[in-house]
Amino acid sequence: MTPLISIFVFAVLALLASAIKILNEYERGVIFTLGRYTGTKGPGLILVIPFLQKMMKVDMRVIVMDVPTQDVISRDNVSVKVNAVVYFRVVDAGKATLQVEQYYAATSQLAQTTLRSVLGQHELDDMLTERDKLNQDIQAILDRHTDAWGIKVSNVEIKHVDLDESMIRAIARQAEAERSRRAKVIHAEGEQQAAEKLTEAARALALEPQAMQLRYLQTLLDVTTGSSGQNSTIIFPLPMDLIKPLMAKLDTDE
């Protein structure tokens, strides 16, 4: 075999080797023929014509992207620092290559602006108590805007809402005042219920005068035989109804 033939065979084999491409299950190849988009191939073994075609690999797996900390001013004029995490993936490799230069950077910038815009429309209490709703709102906006890029935003999670020390102390004082208010309300409700029960008991005792006297005697017995077990001297008021018959008897005898 002459050297010329050997060089030719080697060149043909090199061209065939460069034409064979293997893509993993999670990869897709965007094919350009003479600079024009001609389709998306993969996964597996594909052939790319050297010098005429060009292939760009696109990863189709879910990408986890951290949104940097953003300074947000809430609707009630409270300054907070918020960061989040976004889960997204490419669903159309052709759009992700043709419609946007760098889909990761574009999605990151869009996530930052959307986070500031959505949280700025809510008050601080909403950021702390309604995170699920805020996550859904941000996810819906991102998904709608990135659909043209062939990207699906599956989830958005707000991670941290950082407050100034003065605001943390103010929230603590507010929570303490709320607990005090609840305690006073519960105490007042208890007093109201006790007054209602005492009123019912007074009505029941008023039906029978002897019942009131028995109640006095029972109270005296409870006091004299208390849990301490020690004898004590007690000044106990005697009802006038109890001594009226004796007074009447004395007047009659006189």
Beta strands, then each sheet from edge to edge (+ up, - down):
strand 1: 20-23
strand 2: 27-33
strand 3: 36-41
strand 4: 44-47
strand 5: 53-59
strand 6: 63-73
strand 7: 79-90
strand 8: 151-162
sheet 1: 1+ 4-
sheet 2: 3+ 2- 5+
sheet 3: 6+ 7- 8+
end
